[in-house]
Amino acid sequence: MESRQGTTLGADFLIEEAERHLKSGDLSGAAYSLLHVVRRNPNNNEAKLLLAKVFMSQGLPYKAEKLHEVWANAGAHPALPLQ
């Protein structure tokens, strides 16, 4: 089943779960949920952008940069800067 944005409902749930983790300060939990979304659907730009921001917040800019490189090589254009 798909939502209006074309993402699976499972992805929507995991993104919402990641946002709950972020609100509680659990960056690792947020990254875990978002990694599941990105692995299932590498074209989910919302999850990739949020994951890059989580990596930056964790002090892991090299992971955010790698994700950004993969994203750019796939022809995607992030709407927002990572910082």
Secondary structure, DSSP 4 states (H G I P E B T S, - for coil): -B-TTS-BHHHHHHHHHHHHHHHTT-HHHHHHHHHHHHHH-TT-HHHHHHHHHHHHHTT-HHHHHHHHHHHHHTT---SS---
